[in-house]
Amino acid sequence: MSSENYVSTARHVLQNEARSILRASERLDANFIEAIEILFSKSKKIIVTGIGKSGHLGKKISATLSSTGSPSCFLHPIEALHGDLGIHQHGDPVIFLSNSGSTPELIALEPILRKRGAQIVGILGNTRSKLSLKVDVTVDASVDVEADPLGIVPTSSFAVAGALGDAIASSLMEKRGFSETDYASTHPAGQLGRNLILNVSDVMHKPAEIACVNINTVVKEIVVKMSTYPLGAAFVFDQNEQLTGIITDGDLRRALMNHDEINDIKADKIMTPTPITVSPNITLGEALKKMENRDSQISVLPVIDEEHNEVVCLLRLHDIYDGNQ
């Protein structure tokens, strides 16, 4: 088989799956609305269950629901019959995942869940199946043909069921008014979470860690200071001990390029005057915008106590992105 054929096969798979998802979107109707009404709750969690490939997909859908404001957990249908059913509390809604719509383990589980007050949404590949008669509402996940060369491997059907899971999670997000800040609260270790949850004060460097010079300090002394406190910058203060500028590693390089003799050059000749500053109380995301949303991006910011107009700390771009702070 030539490499061109590999690309042709891959393209066929992707196009087939894309068409199948598009057709599923066109079939959405009142059943989908009813499914959202069943699954939405301010006090219940959503149980997702399925077996085989549907089970693998169920874990992903459950994780997506949980991370977007709809508490959820995956329940293996066989393990449910051997003790794991305890995760289901009375009235928790359930999602059945089945391409065939005739999964024996789900059929056996259905009456047990009913006795526990469950309403059941089926994401099913066969809307005329045994399960379609047992669930409260069916979301149509059928496909005309699978995308693999044999037409039998769960490819398009898996993609469609997964996309419908995403559609359900997204609709529930809208229904509960789930915001970017809410999302960040469930992802505190991710960069989005850091940017929205943490403030500059949580990661900034204290004054004792920062190189500080005055306007008359010569370059050699500046280099020594910045080597002693290697944060990539030095604060420059005037005679009144007010911040008047900042010197970065880049400023030092430019000084070396522009001057043959630098021994007598003083801080006020190479510093960046009146630098951009931030408050310790703003979020890391806001600070990041100050660094990046400009013609010339910067990587260090003085942190100013605006109430007393005093320099309190230093924030680096690295501090924003460093999850180990």
Secondary structure, 3 states (H helix, E strand, C coil): CCHHHHHHHHHHHHHHHHHHHHHHHHHCCHHHHHHHHHHCCCCCCEEEECCCHHHHHHHHHHHHHHHCCCCEEECCHHHHCCCHHHHCCCCCCEEEEECCCCCHHHHHHHHHHHHCCCCEEEEECCCCCHHHHHCCEEEECCCCCCCCCCCCCCCHHHHHHHHHHHHHHHHHHHHHCCCHHHHHHCCCCCHHHHHHHCEHHHHCECHHHCEEEECCCEHHHHHHHHHHCCCCEEEEECCCCCEEEEEEHHHHHHHHHHCCCCCCCEHHHHCEECCCCECCCCEHHHHHHHHHCCCCCCCEEEEEECCCCEEEEEEEHHHHHCCCC
